[in-house]
Amino acid sequence: MGERKGQLLVGVAAGIVLAAFLFLVWRNWNQVPDADHREPTPAPTRTAQVPALATEALEGSQAEARRRMVEYQIRARGVGDAHVLEAMETVPRHEFVPEEYLQSAYGDGPLPIGYGQTISQPYIVALMTELLELDPGDKVLEIGTGSGYQAAILAELVDEVYTMEIIPELADSARGLLDRLGYGRVHSVNADGYYGWEEHAPYDAIIVTAAPDHVPQPLVQQLKEGGRMVIPVGPVGWYQTLWLISKEDGEAQYHNKGGVQFVPFTGEH
């Protein structure tokens, strides 16, 4: 009896060993990893794409805002130069306004940029640019860099842009922004624009984005024969006159283009 019981136990043990061996063979064959060594499940691709999709949607809405700005604020008011309209629709105006005014970046008006200065109304930017009648090979001088927006518009239209800003903080921030957005070929300097930038004169066109109470003669002198200058002129705190000045036979010819309102020219003159 005892011998049979011992044989039975040996048989059970052998069966257990065989079953364990078969289980190990099966697991190895099916390559089932241990729970503690499973490879982490990759995150769903959709989750990784959410920031990119949100960015694309935002960029799309901004592009649509620019299109509407051009169509309803600029073209509808009579600006018809196709190149100017394209530049206005290309340059991301929202990049040039302070964060607190982003929602108004494509609105129909100027916006503060600090230090008592503004980024001009989109229509005025387009109008003044169109009045210059620019060609791609022209050299343009801008007085009053401000945010850098007007310089970027000019850089979409001509090969050489020179821009001057008297306020150091604005000059620095505009320089950095223009570089970041790919407008590195715009030449900028922190200096008083009243006296122009004689080193690079003469200019095919000059645009002034602040209002002096008289036309700076150094700018007239640096304008090339046949060149054009657009400048608001008038008293501080009042409406000014937007003048188109053309240089013919060495003489400045003045053309009144209507009333405007700009921040005053800065500096002692």
Steps between C-alpha positions, in 0.01 A plus 500: 500500500776737599694413182197574278443831677863594435469415130184713480678802650789458258256489210321818615832681540610391154172624357544838666853531362381404150214749516736778609741416218222505240376835634847651466531369145158644410579842651833520320339397173237774526750758628286623787716733712491514877265768630783688668700518174236601248598783266305818580202555275569800273271801548234538231622703204198730527612625841841599362336688215271718713747793542584490129132495403427789735788700352381430146147610592632821658717578200204435273281740693770768491544456125125538457507811720769648273298418191194673643713797611629545146161449338278713724734759651749563220379396156150630577646846572671523165850358544548300181872423460509121479851477646410715799185297563701178482757634746226604742350151480841334545656678799368362833385822665416316824871440553558877527241586766531455878344183636216686673383631161520176301123479465505840329805438279293505179254763614439824314714734706841572655619320815739606778846339500642684800712811554219720370518341152254299290482252216306683230154409372531236224331724242744786567798262469369379165409849374839652582680202349297522179573873468872421480445308171783259580694280259691189616843659450420814701686611812260620772560691822246476783501753782345351814548123514260459792388137515672414170173429317537767230860391438382142449238617248768694311732199506234298318511757217859621456855370532643770728327635811665734751309589816576737789357506853588756767366298798764238593255245643285503188804488274628190682168314512424574133846378397452172681152449359601577142786252528273230645244541222759479222543871422868504586586698188322807644770743619413673827659754731415669829532867404308824448323467165463874453847509346449190288763238432738686272745210474260307275340794315355577255173307537235418243237538768470625858210427735454679832272337759484781759392861454747791519365854493701570183670299227858407600725642230772233546242245381415705192870528420548123529212428259617396155397701193159362401460349846193517724453566870183447703482690829232626742561861604316707757474615862520263795161381625310605188425350163785525253524506123641203315737632235640324197823679408659431165838632395502651151795697357645520848187661643246348742145485367226467765177304450233506773360149568255587775474513876659244732590471866844373604706500817738797512854490365747440784820697556627853536510688168 
